[in-house]
Amino acid sequence: MTESNYTHTLTMSILTNTEMANFAGNIHGGQLLKLVDEVAYACACRYCGNFCVTLSVDQVFFKKPIKMGQLLTFLASVNYTGTTSMEIGVKVIAEDVTSRTVTHTNSCYITMVATNEKGKTIKVPPYIPTTNIEKKRHTQAQKRRALRLEVNKD
C-alpha cells in the first residue's frame, strides 16, 4: 500500500449484534448511518490530520438488509477535496461468516469539513486521484458537489 493510498482510504470491520437490531431482526437503518458517519469521520481525519465535522450525507442507498451476526466491512475513501471540505464515499459489505456469502448492502457519500481544535474551518490538502477508478470517483464527486451547491444556494 502506498502512502497516498493509505492516507485517503480507510477500512473498518465490525460484527453486528442484537443491540443494533430493529424489530425485523436486521440492523436498524439509523444504527448503520451512525457507523457510516463514524467511518467517514475517521477517513477524513486521517486524510487531513485534523478534526472534522459532518456537513451533509448524500445519496444513501439501502440495497439489502443486514442480518444480525453478519460481519460488516466499511470501505471509505476521499473522493474529492474542496478548500475546507472533503467528500468521503463509503461502501458497506456484509458477510455471512458461516456461508462466506458477501453482499454489497449500502453506499453513500458524506461531506466532512476540517476544523481546528477551536472548531474553526481549516484548509485541507488537495486530493489528486491517480488510478482510473479514483479519477472516475473524483469526477462524479465534482458533479455531486455542484448539485449540492445549486440546491443549497440560499
C-alpha positions in Angstrom: 0.0 0.0 0.0 1.5 3.3 -1.0 1.4 6.4 1.3 -1.1 8.2 -0.8 -3.5 5.2 -0.8 -3.1 4.8 2.9 -3.9 8.4 3.8 -7.1 8.7 1.7 -8.7 5.4 2.4 -9.9 3.5 5.5 -11.3 0.0 6.0 -13.2 -1.0 9.2 -15.0 -4.2 10.1 -17.4 -5.0 12.9 -19.7 -7.9 13.8 -23.3 -7.0 14.1 -25.1 -7.7 17.3 -28.6 -7.7 18.8 -28.2 -4.2 20.2 -28.2 -2.9 16.6 -31.4 -4.8 15.6 -34.8 -3.5 14.5 -38.0 -5.4 15.1 -37.4 -7.4 11.9 -34.0 -8.7 13.2 -32.0 -6.6 10.8 -29.6 -3.8 11.6 -31.5 -0.6 12.2 -31.0 2.0 9.5 -30.2 4.7 12.0 -27.5 2.5 13.6 -26.0 1.9 10.2 -25.9 5.6 9.4 -24.2 6.3 12.7 -21.5 3.7 11.8 -21.1 5.1 8.3 -20.7 8.6 9.7 -18.0 7.4 12.2 -16.1 5.7 9.4 -16.3 8.8 7.2 -15.1 10.9 10.1 -12.1 8.6 10.7 -11.2 8.6 7.0 -11.5 12.4 6.8 -9.4 13.0 9.9 -6.7 10.6 8.8 -6.5 12.4 5.4 -6.3 15.9 6.7 -4.7 15.3 10.1 -7.3 17.4 11.9 -10.8 17.1 13.5 -13.8 17.1 11.1 -17.5 17.7 11.3 -20.2 16.3 9.1 -21.7 18.8 6.7 -24.0 16.5 4.7 -25.0 12.9 4.0 -25.9 12.3 0.3 -27.4 9.5 -1.7 -27.8 6.8 1.0 -28.7 3.6 -0.7 -30.1 0.7 1.3 -29.7 -2.1 -1.2 -30.1 -5.2 1.0 -31.0 -5.8 4.7 -28.2 -6.7 7.1 -28.8 -9.6 9.4 -27.6 -10.0 13.0 -24.3 -11.8 13.2 -23.0 -10.7 9.9 -19.6 -9.2 9.5 -19.8 -5.6 8.2 -16.8 -4.1 6.3 -16.9 -0.4 5.6 -14.7 0.8 2.7 -14.2 4.6 2.8 -12.2 6.8 0.5 -11.7 10.5 -0.1 -13.2 11.2 -3.5 -12.8 14.9 -3.7 -11.5 17.9 -1.7 -12.5 21.5 -1.8 -10.9 24.2 0.2 -12.0 23.0 3.7 -14.3 20.1 2.8 -14.0 16.5 1.6 -16.4 14.1 0.0 -16.0 10.6 1.6 -17.5 7.7 -0.2 -18.5 4.7 2.0 -19.4 1.3 0.7 -20.8 -1.3 3.1 -20.2 -5.0 2.6 -22.0 -7.6 4.7 -20.5 -11.1 5.0 -22.3 -14.2 6.4 -19.4 -15.7 8.1 -20.8 -19.2 8.1 -21.7 -19.4 4.4 -19.0 -16.9 3.2 -21.6 -15.1 1.3 -20.6 -11.4 0.6 -23.2 -8.7 -0.3 -22.8 -5.0 -1.1 -25.6 -3.7 1.1 -25.1 0.1 1.2 -23.3 3.1 -0.3 -23.4 6.8 0.5 -21.4 10.0 0.2 -20.6 12.2 3.3 -19.2 15.7 3.1 -16.9 16.4 6.0 -15.4 19.8 6.9 -12.0 20.1 8.5 -11.7 22.1 11.7 -9.0 23.0 14.2 -9.2 22.3 17.9 -11.3 25.5 18.4 -13.9 24.4 15.8 -12.8 26.9 13.1 -12.7 25.6 9.5 -9.2 25.0 8.1 -7.8 24.1 4.6 -7.4 20.5 3.6 -4.6 19.1 1.4 -5.7 18.8 -2.2 -6.6 15.3 -3.2 -5.2 14.2 -6.6 -6.6 11.0 -7.9 -4.1 8.7 -9.6 -5.9 5.5 -10.7 -8.7 5.3 -13.2 -11.3 4.4 -10.6 -10.1 7.3 -8.4 -10.4 9.7 -11.3 -13.9 8.5 -12.1 -15.0 8.9 -8.4 -13.4 12.4 -8.4 -15.4 13.4 -11.5 -18.6 12.1 -10.1 -17.9 13.8 -6.7 -17.4 17.1 -8.5 -20.9 16.7 -10.1 -22.5 15.9 -6.8 -20.8 18.9 -5.2 -22.2 21.2 -8.0 -25.7 19.8 -7.4 -25.4 20.3 -3.6 -24.3 23.9 -4.1 -27.1 24.5 -6.6 -29.8 23.1 -4.2 -28.4 25.0 -1.2 -27.9 28.4 -2.8 -29.9 30.3 -0.2 
